């Protein structure tokens, strides 16, 4: 589901229940002049394309692989993200070449990020019987030689650790300069928490592959914390009531569930891969897990500010589930509970009297709206793969989840949670649910 559609729906829900317009705006500052820039070329799934590279000598085949590792206890996974050419096209022993390509690995990698989940990239190529990997900046410069194309420049910028958007020109763009060099626009950072920021960088890529930053702008500043997530299967126990303060208990519970959501999204990503979901859904689940790491840290800080200490979640190991079981869980935890949670986060961003909480929820709401959009994207993908009885079971599970949620939100809320944390009263919460039920869950 387009996340913008959810934003508009949430805005209508809040206006209908509170007669208060919803403003979903970031905290932007400045950006470079985008005149003469073009979007970077991307492969299906939103990864940088590699079919515009000017490699000499020419290779039969080139592919970009992503290496993902979750912790030290599990082996990394290797996923093909983009390719160009025909593998082993001029090999004298094609089967041997194909085997070597399939088994190609690298202990190095570029564009490395590691926030509980680590991922980086490398290139693999075939030329005749030779299979090689290229996983460092020096190796890429050797492979590309003279930087002749926009994709050459974009790949080197990506490998240097800059994120390149496939959709937003201010976060992913390239132009050729009169001297033959290229300017590439990329970003670094994130907006989630005090002191964080998303920064735009203009990188000049010379024909010899040298990179120099020539401009830098803060696109958006983060503030507060980030929260509200889906519960993983196997989650055990609950938050103990060891804090008398209602705000402390609330944020301890929120931080506890945010930590549990890390497990939920990592498991979701694994199960999506198991059942053959498209790479964009898998990547979105992984990105959501990274969001939840930051949410956990920052809501934990709020809990401690109000005198509570969030206990870590305990999640039992559960075997991989069937496709219909994954769909049922997504319908309940994602399409109902997470979607409603994102709407509540927007309500809190507007109404929390506590400035730190209010500012925190602005970022939380954006992240959780995107997570809710992923839930609906998964729902759309999975429905075509289910039988008629399984689809009816999905609809019934969603109806039961909505009924349960109605009962939960009808319980009176501590006054401090309404005033300081901005939670809706039962009357307002039921009005919000009415709008979602009429326009989304019907």
JOPEZI-V839968 format. One record per pair of residues at least 12 apart in sequence whose ideal C-beta (glycine too) atoms are under 10 Angstrom apart, sorted by the first residue. I is the first residue (numbers start at 0). J is the second residue. Records with the same first field share a line. If there is no record, write none. Layout:
I = J, J
This chain:
0 = 334, 338, 371, 372, 373, 374, 375, 376, 377, 378, 379, 439
1 = 372, 375, 376
2 = 341, 365, 368, 369, 370, 371, 372, 373, 375, 376
3 = 23, 368, 372
4 = 372, 375, 439
5 = 338, 341, 342, 345, 367, 368, 369, 371, 372, 374, 375, 435, 439
6 = 21, 23, 341, 345, 364, 365, 368, 369, 372
7 = 21, 23, 438
8 = 338, 342, 368, 434, 435, 438, 439
9 = 21, 23, 338, 341, 342, 343, 344, 345, 346, 364, 368, 371, 431, 434, 435
10 = 22, 23, 342, 345
11 = 434, 438
12 = 339, 342, 345, 346, 430, 431, 432, 433, 434, 435, 437, 438, 439
13 = 342, 345, 346, 349, 350, 423, 427, 430, 431, 434
14 = 434
15 = 430, 431, 433, 434, 437, 438
16 = 342, 346, 423, 426, 427, 428, 429, 430, 431, 432, 433, 434
17 = 346, 349, 350, 423, 427, 430, 431
19 = 346, 349, 350
20 = 349
21 = 342, 345, 346, 348, 349, 364
22 = 345, 348, 349, 361
23 = 345, 348, 361, 364, 365, 368
24 = 361, 365
25 = 190, 197, 218, 219, 220, 221, 361, 362, 365
26 = 190, 196, 197, 217, 218, 219, 220, 221, 222, 358, 361, 362
27 = 169, 197, 216, 217, 218, 219, 220
28 = 196, 197, 198, 199, 216, 217, 218, 219, 220
29 = 199, 214, 215, 216, 217, 218
30 = 168, 169, 170, 184, 199, 201, 214, 216, 217, 218
31 = 169, 172, 182, 184, 199, 200, 201, 213, 214, 215, 216
32 = 201, 214
33 = 168, 169, 172, 174, 184
34 = 174
35 = 172, 174, 175, 176, 182
36 = 168, 169, 171, 172, 173, 174, 182, 183, 184, 201
37 = 149, 168, 172, 173, 174, 175
38 = 149, 153, 163, 164, 165, 166, 167, 168, 170, 171, 172, 173, 184
39 = 51, 149, 150, 152, 153, 154, 156, 157, 163, 164, 165, 168, 170, 171, 172, 173, 183, 184, 185
40 = 81, 148, 149, 150, 153, 165, 173
41 = 81, 153, 163, 164, 165, 166, 171
42 = 63, 80, 81, 82, 83, 165, 278
43 = 80, 81, 277, 278, 279
44 = 78, 80, 81, 165, 277, 278, 279, 280, 281, 282
45 = 80, 164, 165, 166, 278, 279, 282, 283
46 = 63, 65, 78, 79, 80, 81, 120, 157, 163, 165, 278, 279, 282
47 = 63, 80, 81, 110, 120, 150, 153, 154, 156, 157, 158, 163, 165, 171
48 = 63, 80, 81, 82, 83, 150, 153, 154, 165
49 = 61, 62, 63, 80, 81, 82, 83, 84, 122, 150, 153, 154
50 = 81, 82, 83, 84, 150
51 = 83, 147, 148, 149, 150, 151, 153, 154
52 = 83, 122, 139, 142, 143, 146, 147, 148, 150, 151, 153, 154
53 = 143, 144, 145, 146, 147, 148, 150, 151
54 = 83, 84, 122, 124, 126, 142, 143, 144, 147, 148, 151
55 = 142, 143, 144, 145, 147
56 = 126, 144
57 = 84, 126
58 = 83, 84, 88, 89, 122, 123, 124, 125, 126, 127, 129, 131, 142
59 = 83, 84, 85, 86, 87, 88, 89, 90, 96, 124, 125, 126, 127, 129
60 = 82, 83, 84, 85, 86, 87, 88, 89, 90, 96, 100, 123, 124, 125, 126, 130
61 = 81, 82, 83, 84, 86, 122, 123, 124, 125, 126, 131, 133, 142
62 = 79, 80, 81, 82, 83, 84, 86, 100, 103, 121, 122, 123, 124, 125
63 = 78, 79, 80, 81, 82, 83, 120, 121, 122, 123, 154, 157
64 = 77, 78, 79, 80, 81, 82, 103, 104, 105, 108, 119, 120, 121, 122, 123, 132, 134
65 = 77, 78, 79, 80, 81, 108, 110, 118, 119, 120, 121, 278, 281, 282, 285
66 = 78, 104, 105, 106, 107, 108, 111, 117, 118, 119, 120, 121, 134
67 = 116, 117, 118, 119, 265, 268, 272, 281, 282, 285
68 = 113, 116, 117, 118, 119
69 = 115, 116, 117, 118, 265, 268, 269, 285, 288
70 = 115, 116, 117, 265
73 = 269
75 = 104, 108, 117, 118, 119
76 = 118, 268, 269, 272
77 = 101, 102, 103, 104, 105, 121, 123
78 = 118, 120, 272, 278, 281, 282
79 = 123, 278
80 = 120, 278, 282
81 = 120, 122, 278
82 = 123
83 = 124, 150
84 = 124, 125, 126
85 = 125
86 = 100, 101, 123, 124, 125, 130
87 = 99, 100, 125, 126, 127, 128, 129, 130
88 = 125, 126, 127
89 = 125, 126, 127, 128, 129
90 = 125, 126, 127, 128, 129, 130
91 = 127, 128
92 = 127, 128
93 = 125, 128
95 = 128, 130
96 = 125, 126, 127, 128, 129, 130
97 = 125, 130
98 = 130
99 = 123, 125, 128, 129, 130, 131
100 = 123, 124, 125, 130, 131, 132
101 = 123, 130
102 = 130
103 = 121, 122, 123, 124, 125, 130, 131, 132
104 = 121, 123, 132, 134
105 = 119, 120, 121, 122, 123, 131, 132, 133, 134, 135, 138
106 = 121, 132, 134
107 = 119, 121, 132, 133, 134, 135, 138
108 = 120, 121, 132, 134, 135, 158
109 = 121, 122, 133, 134, 135, 136, 138, 139, 154, 155, 157, 158, 159, 160
110 = 156, 157, 158, 159, 160, 161, 162, 163
111 = 160
112 = 160, 162, 289
113 = 289
114 = 189, 261, 288, 289, 290, 292, 293, 296
115 = 261, 265, 288, 289, 291, 292, 295
116 = 261, 264, 265, 268, 285, 286, 288, 289, 292
118 = 282, 285, 289
119 = 134, 158, 160
120 = 134, 154, 157, 158
121 = 133, 134, 135, 138, 139, 158
122 = 134, 138, 139, 142, 154, 158
124 = 142
133 = 158
134 = 158
135 = 158
136 = 155, 158, 159, 160, 208, 210
137 = 208
138 = 158
139 = 151, 154, 155, 157, 158, 159, 208
140 = 155, 158, 207, 208, 209
141 = 208
142 = 154, 208
143 = 155, 208
144 = 206, 207, 208
145 = 179, 205, 206, 207, 208
146 = 179, 180, 181, 204, 205, 206, 207, 208, 209
147 = 175, 179, 181, 206
148 = 173, 175, 181
149 = 172, 173, 174, 175, 181, 183, 204
150 = 173, 181
151 = 173, 181, 204, 206, 208
152 = 173, 174, 175, 180, 181, 182, 183, 202, 203, 204, 205, 206, 208, 210
153 = 171, 172, 173, 181, 183, 184, 185, 202, 204
154 = 183, 204
155 = 181, 183, 202, 204, 205, 208, 209, 210
156 = 171, 173, 181, 182, 183, 184, 185, 200, 202, 203, 204, 210
157 = 171, 183, 185
158 = 210
159 = 183, 185, 200, 202, 204, 210, 212
160 = 185, 187, 200
161 = 183, 184, 185, 186, 187, 198, 199, 200, 202, 210, 212
162 = 185, 186, 187, 188, 189, 197, 200
163 = 183, 184, 185, 186
164 = 184, 185, 186
167 = 184, 186, 218
168 = 184
169 = 184, 186, 199, 216, 218
170 = 184, 185, 186, 197, 199, 218
171 = 183, 184, 185, 186
172 = 184, 185, 199, 201
173 = 185, 202, 204
174 = 201
176 = 203, 204, 205
178 = 203, 205, 206
179 = 205, 206
180 = 203, 204, 205, 206, 207, 209, 211
181 = 202, 203, 204, 205, 206
182 = 201, 202, 203, 204, 213, 214
183 = 200, 201, 202, 203, 204, 210
184 = 199, 200, 201, 202, 214, 216
185 = 198, 199, 200, 201, 202, 212
186 = 198, 199, 200, 216, 218, 219
187 = 199, 200, 215
188 = 200, 217, 218, 219, 220, 221
189 = 219, 221, 225, 289, 290, 293, 362
190 = 217, 218, 219, 220, 221, 222, 225, 293, 361, 362, 365, 366
191 = 221, 222, 223, 224, 225, 289, 290, 292, 293, 294, 296, 297, 359, 362, 363, 365, 366
192 = 221, 222, 223, 224, 225, 293, 294, 296, 297, 300, 359, 362
193 = 220, 221, 222, 223, 224, 297, 300, 355, 358, 359
194 = 220, 221, 222
195 = 219, 220, 221, 222, 223, 225, 293, 297, 362
196 = 217, 218, 219, 220, 221, 222
197 = 216, 217, 218, 219, 220, 221
198 = 215, 216, 217, 218, 219, 220
199 = 214, 215, 216, 217, 218, 219
200 = 212, 213, 214, 215, 216
201 = 213, 214, 215, 216
202 = 214, 215
219 = 362, 365
220 = 362
221 = 293, 297, 358, 359, 361, 362
222 = 297, 354, 355, 357, 358, 359, 361, 362
223 = 297, 298, 300, 301, 348, 351, 353, 354, 355, 356, 357, 358, 359, 360, 361, 362, 363
224 = 250, 253, 254, 257, 293, 294, 295, 296, 297, 298, 299, 300, 301, 302, 355, 356, 358, 359, 360, 362, 363
225 = 257, 290, 291, 292, 293, 294, 295, 296, 297, 298, 344, 359, 360, 361, 362, 363, 364, 365, 366, 367
226 = 250, 252, 253, 254, 256, 257, 260, 291, 293, 294, 295, 297, 298, 299, 301, 340, 344, 347, 359, 360, 362, 363, 364, 366, 367
227 = 253, 256, 257, 260, 291, 294, 298, 336, 337, 339, 340, 341, 342, 343, 344, 347, 360, 363, 364, 366, 367, 370, 371
228 = 253, 256, 257, 258, 259, 260, 261, 262, 263, 264, 287, 288, 290, 291, 294, 295, 298, 332, 336, 337, 340, 363, 366, 367, 370
229 = 256, 259, 260, 262, 263, 264, 267, 287, 291, 328, 329, 331, 332, 333, 336, 337, 340, 367, 370, 371, 373, 374
230 = 256, 259, 260, 262, 263, 312, 314, 328, 331, 332, 336, 337
231 = 256, 259, 260, 261, 262, 263, 264, 265, 266, 267, 312, 314, 315, 317, 328, 332
232 = 262, 263, 266, 267, 270, 314, 315, 317, 320, 324, 325, 328, 332
233 = 259, 262, 263, 266, 312, 313, 314, 315, 316, 317
234 = 255, 256, 259, 260, 262, 263, 312, 313, 314, 315
235 = 259, 312, 313, 314, 315
236 = 255, 310, 312, 313
237 = 252, 255, 256, 310, 312
238 = 251, 252, 253, 254, 255, 256, 302, 307, 309, 310, 312
239 = 251, 252, 255, 307, 308, 310
240 = 252, 307
241 = 306, 307, 308, 310
242 = 302, 305, 306, 307, 308, 309
243 = 306, 307
244 = 302, 305, 306, 307, 413, 415
245 = 305, 412, 413, 414, 415, 416, 419, 420
246 = 301, 302, 304, 305, 306, 307, 353, 356, 413, 415, 416, 419, 420
247 = 301, 302, 303, 304, 305, 306, 307, 308, 309
248 = 302, 305, 306, 307, 309, 413, 416
249 = 298, 301, 302, 305, 307, 356, 412, 413, 415, 416, 419, 420, 422
250 = 297, 298, 299, 300, 301, 302, 303, 304, 305, 306, 307, 309, 356, 359, 420
251 = 298, 299, 301, 302, 303, 305, 306, 307, 308, 309, 310
252 = 298, 302, 307, 309, 310
253 = 294, 295, 298, 299, 301, 302, 309, 340, 363, 420
254 = 294, 295, 296, 297, 298, 299, 300, 301, 302, 303, 307, 308, 309, 310, 311, 312
255 = 295, 298, 299, 302, 309, 310, 311, 312
256 = 291, 294, 295, 298, 309, 312, 340
257 = 290, 291, 292, 293, 294, 295, 296, 297, 298, 299, 309, 312, 363
258 = 291, 292, 294, 295, 296, 298, 299, 309, 310, 311, 312, 314
259 = 291, 295, 311, 312, 313, 314
260 = 287, 288, 290, 291, 292, 294, 295, 312, 332, 337, 367, 370
261 = 287, 288, 289, 290, 291, 292, 294, 295, 312, 314
262 = 288, 291, 312, 313, 314
263 = 284, 287, 288, 291, 312, 314, 328, 332, 333, 337
264 = 283, 284, 285, 286, 287, 288, 289, 290, 291, 292, 370, 373
265 = 284, 285, 287, 288, 289, 291
266 = 284, 288, 314, 317, 319, 320, 325, 328
267 = 280, 281, 283, 284, 285, 287, 288, 325, 328, 329, 332, 333, 373, 374, 377
268 = 280, 281, 282, 283, 284, 285, 286, 287, 288
269 = 281, 284, 285, 319
270 = 284, 319, 320, 321, 322, 324, 325, 328, 329
271 = 283, 284, 285, 322, 325, 329, 377, 380, 381
272 = 284
273 = 319, 320, 321, 322, 325
274 = 319, 320, 321, 322, 325, 326, 380, 381, 384
275 = 322, 380, 384
276 = 322, 325, 376, 377, 380, 381, 384
277 = 376, 380
279 = 373, 376, 380
280 = 373, 376, 377, 380, 381
282 = 373
283 = 369, 370, 372, 373, 376, 377
284 = 370, 373, 377
286 = 366, 369, 370, 373
287 = 337, 366, 367, 369, 370, 373, 374
290 = 362, 363, 365, 366, 367, 369, 370
291 = 366, 367, 370
293 = 362, 366
294 = 359, 362, 363, 366, 367
295 = 309, 311, 312
297 = 359, 362, 363
298 = 356, 359, 363
300 = 355, 359
301 = 353, 355, 356, 359, 420
304 = 353, 355, 356
305 = 353, 356, 415, 419, 420
321 = 389
322 = 381, 384, 385, 389
323 = 381, 384, 385, 386, 388, 389, 390, 392, 393
325 = 377, 381
326 = 377, 378, 380, 381, 382, 384, 385, 389, 390, 392, 393, 396
327 = 381, 385, 389, 392, 393, 395, 396, 397, 400
328 = 396
329 = 373, 374, 375, 376, 377, 378, 380, 381, 393, 396
330 = 374, 375, 377, 378, 381, 382, 392, 393, 394, 395, 396, 397, 398, 399, 400
331 = 374, 393, 396, 397, 399, 400, 401, 403, 404
332 = 374, 400
333 = 370, 371, 372, 373, 374, 375, 376, 377, 378
334 = 371, 374, 375, 377, 378, 393, 396, 397, 400, 401, 439, 440
335 = 371, 374, 396, 397, 398, 399, 400, 401, 402, 403, 404, 432, 435, 436, 439, 440
336 = 371, 374, 400, 401, 403, 404, 407
337 = 367, 368, 370, 371, 372, 373, 374, 375
338 = 367, 368, 370, 371, 372, 374, 375, 435, 439, 440
339 = 367, 371, 400, 401, 404, 407, 408, 428, 431, 432, 435, 439, 440
340 = 363, 364, 367, 368, 370, 371, 404
341 = 363, 364, 365, 366, 367, 368, 369, 370, 371, 372, 374
342 = 364, 367, 368, 371, 423, 428, 431, 432, 434, 435, 439
343 = 360, 363, 364, 367, 408, 421, 422, 423, 427, 428, 431
344 = 359, 360, 361, 362, 363, 364, 365, 366, 367, 368, 371, 421
345 = 360, 361, 363, 364, 365, 367, 368, 421, 431
346 = 360, 364, 421, 422, 423, 427, 428, 431
347 = 359, 360, 361, 363, 364, 416, 420, 421, 422, 423
348 = 360, 361, 362, 363, 364, 365, 421
349 = 361, 364, 421
350 = 417, 418, 419, 420, 421, 422, 423, 427
351 = 416, 417, 418, 419, 420, 421, 422
352 = 415, 417, 418, 419, 420, 421
353 = 415, 418, 419, 420, 421
355 = 419
356 = 419, 420, 421
357 = 419, 420, 421
359 = 420
360 = 420, 421
371 = 439
375 = 439
378 = 393, 397
381 = 393
382 = 394
394 = 440
397 = 440
398 = 436, 440
400 = 440
401 = 432, 435, 436, 440
404 = 428, 429, 432, 435, 436
405 = 428, 429, 432, 433, 436
407 = 425, 428
408 = 422, 423, 424, 425, 426, 427, 428, 429, 431, 432
409 = 425, 426, 428, 429, 432
410 = 425, 428
411 = 424, 425
412 = 424, 425, 427, 428
